[in-house]
Amino acid sequence: MSESNLDKILTIAGKPGLFRMVAHTRTGVIATSLSDQKKIVTNNSQQVNILSEIRVFGLKDEIPISDVFERMYQLEKGHPARIKPKASREELESYFFEVFHDYDEDRVYASDIKKIIQWYNLLLDSNELEFDLPKEEKPFETGRV
C-alpha cells in the first residue's frame, strides 16, 4: 500500500474515528465518517490531520503510520488486531513492541498505541488497507496437478 491510499483519510480533533475527505472548501473540509458514513463539515479552527502525514517515533527514525499498519497487517495475517484497544498499558506496549520493536517508548504513549489499533481495525473494516501477505512456502509435491 502506498501512502497515497491514506491521503484522503483524516483525523479530526474532537471527533472519534477516521474520515474520508469528500471536498476541500475555503473554510475547511467536507468528510464522511468511515464507521457510520455520516457527513461532517469542518472549519479552519478545527485541527485536521491527513493520515498519510502521521509518523510514529522510533529510536532512530520516525516511520510513516502506513508502515506501522503494514507491519500490523503482516503480524495479524490480514485480520483485526488480536489485542483490544482497551487492554492494559503493559499489554498495549507489549503488542506494539511486536509490531514496531524499535519504537520510542518515551514518546509513544499507551494512548497513541490504543488509537493506532483502533485506526488499523477501522481501516481494515472499511477495506482501506491493501497489503500483500507473504506467500507461505508450500512443500514440493509430486504427482499430477
Rosetta blueprint (number, residue, H / E / L):
1 M L
2 S L
3 E H
4 S H
5 N H
6 L H
7 D L
8 K L
9 I E
10 L E
11 T E
12 I E
13 A L
14 G L
15 K L
16 P L
17 G L
18 L L
19 F E
20 R E
21 M E
22 V E
23 A E
24 H E
25 T E
26 R L
27 T L
28 G E
29 V E
30 I E
31 A E
32 T E
33 S E
34 L L
35 S L
36 D L
37 Q L
38 K L
39 K E
40 I E
41 V E
42 T L
43 N L
44 N L
45 S L
46 Q L
47 Q L
48 V E
49 N E
50 I E
51 L H
52 S H
53 E H
54 I L
55 R E
56 V E
57 F E
58 G E
59 L L
60 K L
61 D L
62 E E
63 I E
64 P E
65 I H
66 S H
67 D H
68 V H
69 F H
70 E H
71 R H
72 M H
73 Y H
74 Q H
75 L H
76 E L
77 K L
78 G L
79 H L
80 P L
81 A L
82 R L
83 I L
84 K L
85 P L
86 K L
87 A L
88 S L
89 R H
90 E H
91 E H
92 L H
93 E H
94 S H
95 Y H
96 F H
97 F H
98 E H
99 V H
100 F L
101 H L
102 D L
103 Y E
104 D L
105 E L
106 D L
107 R L
108 V L
109 Y L
110 A H
111 S H
112 D H
113 I H
114 K H
115 K H
116 I H
117 I H
118 Q H
119 W H
120 Y H
121 N H
122 L H
123 L H
124 L H
125 D H
126 S L
127 N L
128 E L
129 L L
130 E L
131 F L
132 D L
133 L L
134 P L
135 K L
136 E L
137 E L
138 K L
139 P L
140 F L
141 E L
142 T L
143 G L
144 R L
145 V L
